[in-house]
Each structure stands twice: as C-alpha cells, then as structure tokens.
Amino acid sequence: MTTPMTRTFFFLGTCALLAACSSPATSTPETPAADTAAAAPALNYYGDTISAEGAMDMAAFPQATAGKDSLDATLNCEIITSCTKKGCWMDVKMADGTPMKVRFRDYGFFVPTEGLEGKQATMKGRAVKEITDVASLKHYAEDAGQTPEEIAKITEPDTSWTFTADGVIIRN
C-alpha cells in the first residue's frame, strides 16, 4: 500500500528524471569518490549521457565493419584533434593510425576546442563509410589550423569512416 508521501516522492523523482532527459546537452564532470580519486580519471560527458560499459576498442572496429557500410556502436578511442573554432567535430585515431571524423548528432553539442589531443574517449553513435568532398576536407583543414599551403594540397575526395556521436565521454 502506498502512502501519500510515497506517491509524492515517486512523482517528484519522475519529474526530475523527465526534466533531466529534456534539458540541453552540457558537459558534466564526474567527480570520483575521495577514496578512488587517485585511481580514477575525471570524466566529462557531452551530448547524451552514455555508458562506457561494453564499448568496443578501435582495434576491433575493422573486423566489426568488414563488409558493412555502417555500424551502430559504442567505441573507445584516442582523440587526435578537435575543431579549434567551435568544437563541432573531432578526429579520433583508427586502429591503423588514420583519423576518423566525428560529428555530433544534430549539431546538438560541442567538445572543447583545445587540450583534447591524446585523451581517451568513449563515444556512442553510428559509424558510416562515406565519401568526403574536397570542399569539406578543405573546411576541416582550415578549422584544424592547417596552413594555406597544406590546404591547397587537398585535391581529391576521401573515402573513409565517419562517426555521428549521440554522446561522448572524455577522460582527463
């Protein structure tokens, strides 16, 4: 049998959950408990709050995508760089060392514009094999701060894997 107080707490908890689900995406640092502070790195969440549980390492990505043009996945990866203007994309390192471009679903969240190089991340979303045209490649190169000479060398489209992330966890 439920009491009026139990129903009130249930109602308030449900409202809090719904409000949290509908609020805009923000970066939320997770502070580890005092006794594990030295052992666990701080986690920053961007976009949807996701879990790293069951995430695939990039070393397994080529086998998981063999013969496919797309894959829904949660991936552990190393960040190479991010957009220095707005944080609207980042490049992560594939198993062979090449970059995979990561964009964020519906342009709905951003990551920091600097200081991500070499950090570990977990991202959940959809990987798609696509052709990136020369104009987009030049735009990305400009955003990444490449010189005009480096940008001028981009003359061919690129076929590669891209990733649209619903959420990202970055470890500090």
VENWOFEN-V346501 format. One record per backbone hydrogen bond with DSSP energy under -1.0 kcal/mol. NH is the residue of the N-H (numbers start at 1). CO is the residue of the C=O. If there is no record, write none. Layout:
BEGIN
nh-><NH NH>
co-><CO CO>
END
This chain:
BEGIN
nh-><7 8 9 10 11 12 13 14 15 16 17 18 19 20 21 22 28 30 36 40 44 46 48 55 56 60 64 65 68 71 73 75 76 77 79 80 81 83 84 90 91 92 93 94 97 100 102 103 105 107 108 111 118 119 121 122 123 124 125 126 127 128 129 130 132 137 138 139 140 141 142 143 144 145 146 151 152 154 158 160 162 163 164 165 166 167 168 169 170 171 172>
co-><3 4 5 6 7 8 9 10 11 12 13 14 15 16 17 18 45 43 33 36 170 168 166 52 74 57 60 61 65 127 125 123 56 121 119 91 91 89 143 102 81 100 78 98 94 92 90 163 165 104 105 87 79 116 77 169 75 167 73 164 71 162 69 160 158 133 134 135 136 137 138 139 140 142 141 147 148 151 132 130 128 101 126 103 124 124 46 122 44 120 42>
END
